[in-house]
Amino acid sequence: MKRGIKERFGEEVLAKVEKLGQDAEAFSR
């Protein structure tokens, strides 16, 4: 159960980081 939560949390973090990266790229243009 903990492992599942950890994986789900990791996916959310990756998604947020990816979105932030896209926002930063769009902002720098």
Secondary structure, DSSP 8 states (H G I E B T S, - for coil): -HHHHHHHHHHHHHHHHHHHHHHHHHHH-
